[in-house]
Amino acid sequence: MKKTDIRSLNLKELKSFMETLGEKAFRAKQIYQWLHEKCVSSFDEMTNISEKLRTQLKETCTLTMLKSVTVQTSRIDGTKKYLFELEDGNMVESVLMRYKHGNSVCISSQVGCRMGCKFCASTLDGLVRGLTPAEMLEQIYRISKETGERVSNVVVMGTGEPLDNFDNLVKFIQMLTDENGLNISQRNITVSTCGIVPKMKELADLKLQITLALSLHASNQEKRKELMPVANAFDIHETIDACRYYFEQTGRRISFEYSLVAGVNDSAQDAAELAALVKGMNCHLNLIPVNPIKERDYVQPDMKAVRDFQNKREKCGINVTIRREMGRDIDGACGQLRKRFSER
Ligand code: SAH
């Protein structure tokens, strides 16, 4: 019989599972707390659970645990980048960023990615598989355990397209925000998508209070298609409409991600088109000077061009920030660490 992935069960599912083992439902809450609040790495740590039940759990369940393979710490800003090994030998990376307002962890949602964005290292070898809810949660649990520090913000901006792993993502969010687990507020969770329109609408209909970030990266359909193959499936206006719909359903301001590539999408005309595209929207614009990867020859605009772009947008009343590059010295860009490791 296939073993149950116990760390991927939400509280309701864990209750029914306990009943199938002939146990009282209240045990489920205790076990859930061990798995998701104390983040244990073995059944034997569950000291208020009888030895008989612990043995039963060992026989019927797997306990997802990530193994830390390498940790790199940035000398510039203390950002830590983790490479974790999954049970099947695949690798994923996660990043801990320390801000004044608290610790933020950036997690991966898939092993590899099939979206094909031109500047992104995560997609170079395609998709291997989506991560389970437990594997997404474990990235946060291991980092929190290792540092002994509370994680207050989670961004799903590592390797993978979260909306291409939709059901597991939604369950992950539900479990991460459960009061018997880490109890992280929905408002402190950001999910970044390249723009899979039907899934954006499905997410909107769930009316979660999470922030949706859209990777825009261009201000017209032609340029977006050059950088992001997903634009062949969904027109830029359709994608922006899905963002408006998300705001209508949830009241949450959309965050646009725009990676600036010198000579590609950083001109005054690009800035003007961008303003027209998002006109009237309650949104935030995050400018990211592209992080060059060795497989492509994209280069960053100089800082003056970035500032000009920002100023033009601010004049139109759009809220703009330039993303502080954290951990640049430690393969900060998505997928670079995993790729380098697998090449070694
Ligand atoms: N698949 C999701 C989340 C993963 S990528 C998405 O597309 O949004 C997180 C963000 O980093 C995205 O905005 C992505 O386009 C951007 N990104 C990836 N590689 C980059 C690079 N080399 N330089 C700058 N931004 C990059």
Boltz pocket constraint, residues with backbone or C-beta under 6 A from the ligand:
constraints:
  - pocket:
      binder: B
      contacts: [[A, 115], [A, 117], [A, 119], [A, 120], [A, 121], [A, 156], [A, 157], [A, 158], [A, 159], [A, 160], [A, 161], [A, 162], [A, 192], [A, 193], [A, 194], [A, 195], [A, 213], [A, 214], [A, 215], [A, 216], [A, 257], [A, 259], [A, 288], [A, 289], [A, 290], [A, 291], [A, 292], [A, 293], [A, 333], [A, 334]]
      max_distance: 6.0
